[in-house]
Amino acid sequence: MKILVGISRIFVGILFLISGLIKLNDPVGFSFKLQDYFAPEVLNLDFLTPYALVIAIVLVIYEVLLGVMIIFGYAKKFTLWSLLIMIVFFTFLTFYSAVTGKVTDCGCFGDALKLTPWESFYKDVVLLVLILILFFGRKYIQPFFSRNTRSLIVFASFIFCLGITYYVLMHLPIIDFRPYKIGANISEGMTTPEDAPKAIYEYNWKFMVNGEEKIVTTNGDYPDQEGEFIEVETEEVQAGYEPPIHDFSIERDGANFTEEFLNKEDLIVVIAYSLSNSEMEGFAAVREVTNEAIEKGYEVIGLSASSTAVTDALVNEMDLNFKFYFCDMTTLKTIVRSNPGILELQKGTIKQKLHWNDAESLILKE
C-alpha cells in the first residue's frame, strides 16, 4: 500500500501540474471552453458566462498548486479533499459531455492534446481511483522538506502562476498549440491529403419480413434481402480525417474573398471576433500600426463576426483606414487570443501574430 500510494502521489501530482500549466499558458482559451459548459443548452449557467475568465484563472492556478502540494505533502488533509472534490466534479462534467455530446472537447489539456469526451471521462475515472487510493492511504503520505520550506515552495508556485497569467493575458500564450501558430499556412491547413483516411459508416437497413422486423447491417450497399423495406439508419463507426483548419472564410456582402486574400503578399489582418467584447482602447494602437503598414505598401483588412453595420460604425468612430470582412466567431477566437489582435500573412502563411498591447512590435518592411 505504501508503494501504491507513493506511485499514485507522483502520478497525480505530475498530471495535475501538466494539465494546469498547459491551461495556464492559455487561460482565455480555457474560459471559452467554460462558456461552452455554461451555455443554456448545456448546464444552463449562463449567468456565469461574464465571469468565465476569472473562473478559468482560479481553477487552473488551483490545479497547479494542488499538483505541487500533493507532491511535497503540503496541508495533506486540505489537499486530499480538494483533489477529491475537483476530480468528482470534472468526472461528472466529462461523463455528461460524453453521454450528451453537447461539448465535444473538455479542454483538459487545452489545444496541446485533444481528447474525445469518452477519453476524457476514462482519464478522470483513472484519476479518481488514484486519488481515492491517496485518500484512504493518506497515513503513508510523508512530507518532503521542512514545513517552512514547503510553504515557501507553494507560495513561490503561486507567485509564478500569477506572473505567467499576467504575461499571457497582456500578450499571447507562450506556446501556441493551435493550427494558426506562426509559420502555419492557412490554405494548407484546410486541405485534405489524398491518402487521408475516410469516414467509415454502418448502414442498418430495416425490413418487414413475414410480419417481423429484421435489421441487416452493411457498409453502404443495399442488402439482398426479401421483405418490405422500412427505413435505414446510418452510424459513423470510424471518423475520417478532418483538416486542422476549417470554417475559415473571408466574406463580405455575400461575396467570398478567402482565396483572393490567402494568395496576397504583405497582408495585415486585424482580428476582432466580437466588437461587443473588444477592448476598444486596443484600436488606437491598431490604427497607428495599420496606417504605417498602408504607407509601406501593405494591404490591411479586418475580420470579425460582428455585422457589417457594427464594423462600419467602428471604422468611422475609430478613424480606421481599412474595412472589415466576416469570419466565423469560433474560428477567430482560435486564431488569436486577443480582441483585437494583429496578424501578418504572406500568401496565407502566418508570419507574425501580436496582441494589441504589442502592436508597436509589428515588424514592417522598409
N, C-alpha and C positions, 0 to 999 in steps of 0.2 A: 504493500500500500504506500509505503514511504517513497519508493521509486516511482510508482504510478503518479503520485501527487507531484513529485519533482518534475517529471516529464510534462504533465498537464500544465503545471505552473509556467514553465518556459514557453510551451507551445501557445497557450492562451495569451500570455503577455506579448510575445512577438507578433502574433496575429493581430491583436488589438493595436499595437504600435504601427504596424504596416498599414492596416486599414485606416487608422486615424490620420496618419501622416499623408497618405495619398489624398484623402478628402480635405485635409488641412491645406494642401497645395492648391486646392480649387474649391473653397467654401461656397462660392457663388454657384458653381455647378451643382453642388450638393443641395443648395437651397432650392434650385429648380426642381430637383427630384422630390424634395419635401412638398413643394407646391403641387406636384402630381398626386401625392397621397392626400393632401388637404382638399382636393377638388370635390365639388358636390357629388359627383358620380362615383367617388371612391369612398373616402371616410367622412365626407360631408363636414369638414372642419375648415370651411372657407374663411372663417374669422381669424384663423392663424396665418393666412397667406401673407399679410403685410409684415409679419414677424419671422418669415421663413429664414431670412439670412441670419438673424440673431440666434434663432434656434439652432441653425446649422452650425454656427461657430461654437456655441456652447456644447453641443453634442460631440463635435469632433475633438475639441480640446479635452473634454471629459474622457473620451475614448482613449486618447493618447496617454493621459495621466493615469488611467486605470491600468494600462499596459505597463507603465513604469512602476506603479505602486505594487502590482501583484508580483512582478519580477523581484523587486527589492524587499518585499514583505512589509510595506508601509501601511499602517492603520488596517490591519488584517480584517477585522470584523466588518468595518465600513466598506472596504474594497470588495470583499466577497459578496456582500449584499448588493452592492452597486452592480457588480458583474452579473449577478443572477437576475436582478430586475431588468437590466438592459438587454440581456440575451433573451429573456422570456418575451419582452416587448418586441424585439426585432424578429424573433421566431414567429410570433403571431403575424407581423406585417408581411413577412416573406411567404408564409402559408396562405394568407389572404390574397396576395398577389398571384401566387401560383394557381390557386383554385379559381379565382375570378378572372384572371388575365387582364385586369384593368391597369396594372402597372407592370410593364414588361422588363424593367431593369431596376433592381433595388438600389443601385448606386453604392453597394457595399465597398467596392474598390474603385469608385469613380469611373473615369474613362480608361484607366490602366488595364483593367481586367473585366470584361463583360461576362456576367453570369445570367443564365436563364432563371426565371422565378423558382423553378424546382431545384436547380443547382444551389441557389441562394438559401432555400429552405433546408436542404440537406446539410449544407455547410453550417447553418445555425443549429441544427439538431446535434451535430457532432460537437460544436462548441458548448451547447447546453449540457451534454453528457460530461464533457471535460470539466466544466465549471461546477457541476454537481459533485464530481469527484473531489475537487478542491474544497467545496463547501463542507462535505462530510468528513474530509480528511484534513481539515484545517490545522489540527494539532501538529501535523508534520511540516507545516509551512514555517520555516525558520527565517527570520530576517537576516539580510546582509548588512554589514557595517553597523555603526552605532546609530542611535536614534537621531542625533543631531545631523549626522551625515545623510541619513535617509531623507530627513526633512529638507535639507539643502538640495538634494538631488531632485526631489519633487518640485520644490519652488523654482529651481533653475529650469526644469522642464516646462513649467507653467509660463515663465517669462519667455522662453524660447518659442513656445506656441503662440503667445501674444505677438511676438516680433514677426514671425512668419505670417500670421494672419494679417497684420497691418501692411506688410510688404505686398502680399498678393492682392489685397483689396485696393491698394493705391497704385499698383502697377498691373501685372498679369501673373498667372501661375508660373512658378519657377520652371516646371517641366510640363510641356504641352503634350498630352496623350491623345489629343483629338486628331481626326483626319485633316484638319485645316491648319496643322502646325506649319511653321516656317520651312520652306523647301518643298512643300506638297504642291502638286499640280491638281487643280480642281477638276479639269477636264478628264485627266487620267483616273482620278478618284471616282468618277461617275461611270466609267466603262466596266463592262463585264468581260473577262477573258473568254476566249472561245472554248477553252478546255475546263471552264468553271463547272462545278457540279450542279446539276439541275435538281429542281424540287421533285420529290417522288410522292405520288398520290395513290391512295387506295380508293376504289370506287365500289360502294356497297349497293348492289342492284337488288331491288325488292320486287319479287314476283308473287302472284297468287296462283298456287298450284294445287288443284283438287281441293279448293276451299281453305287451304292453309298458306300462310305467308312463308316465303322462303327467301333468304338473302344469299346472294352469290357475290363474292369479292373478286375483283380483278384489278389490274394496274391501268385500266383505261379502255380496253376492248370490250365491246358489247358481248355479254356471255351467250354461249349456245345453250339456252335454257328454254324449255317449254313453259307454257303458262302465260298469264296476263301480267304484263309489265305495269308496276305501280309507280315507282319513283327510284331515284338514285341519289345517294348521299356521298359527298366527296370529303376525304380526310387526308390532310398532309401528314405523311409519316416521316418524312425527312426533308428538312428545309434546304433550299438551294442557295447558291452563292448570292449574297447581297452586297452591292458595291458599298464601300465605306462612306461615300458621299452620295446622298440622294435628297430629293426635294429642294435642290438648289436651282434657282432660276432668277433671271433679272427681267422684270416685266414693267410695262407702263402703258396705260390707255389701251389695254387689250393686246398689245404687241409684245413679242418675246425678243429680248436683246441678249440672251445668255451667250450664244455662240459669238456674237459680234464683240462683246466686251472681253470674253475669255481669250480672244485672239489679238487683243491690243497690247502694245508695249506701253510702258510708262503710264500705268493706270493707278490712280489713288482712289480707294473706296472708303467712304465714311459709313460706318455701320451704327445704326440706332434702332434696335429691334422694336421698341415701342416708345414713342415720344412722350407718352403719359408717364413713363417711368425713367426717362432720360435725366441725367444730371445736366441741367441747362447751362451751368457755368462752363461745361466742357466745350460747348460750341464756340465760345470766344477763342479758345486755344485752337480749335479745329479751323476756324475762319482764317486765322493768321497763317497756319501752315498750308492750307489749301490754296490761299491766294498766292503764296510764294511758289507752290507747285505749278499752278497755272501759268505764272510768269516764266517758269523754266521749261514749259512745253509739255507738262503732264496733262492728261485728261482726268477730271475729277467727277465722281458720281457718288450719290448716297444710296444706301439700301436700308429699307425699313418695312415693317409690316403694318405701319400706320397708313391711313388713307391718303390719297393724293392731296385732298383738300387740307389735311392736317400738315403734311410735309411742306406743301407750298406756303402755308402760313408761317411755318418755322423759317423757311428760306427768306421770306420777306422780313420777318421780325429780327432775325439774327444777321441779316445782310450777307447771306451765304452766296458764293459765286458758282453754285452748281445745283442740280436738281436731283430729287430722289426717285428711285425706282422701287418696285415692290419685290419682296422676297419673304418666304415663309419665316414666321417668328421663331419657331424652334431651331431652324437652321441658323438664323442669325445669332441666337443665344449660344449655339455651339461654336460658331466661328471665332468669336472674341468675347471674353468676359468683361467687357467694358461697354457702357452705354452712355455716350458714344465711344466707338473705337475706330482705329485707323489701320488700313492695310495698303501695302504696295503690291500690285500684281504686274508681272511681266509675262504676257501670253498665258495667263491662267495660273502661273506659279507664284505662290506667296513668298515675297522677298522680305517684307517687313510687316510686323504686327505690333501695334502700340496701344496702350491705354491713353485716354485723352490727357492724363497727367503728364505723359511723356511725349506729347505732340511735338515739342521743340526738338526732340531727339530724332525725328524723322530725317533720314539722310536722303537728300535730293541731288540729282546730277547738276553739275555746273553748266 
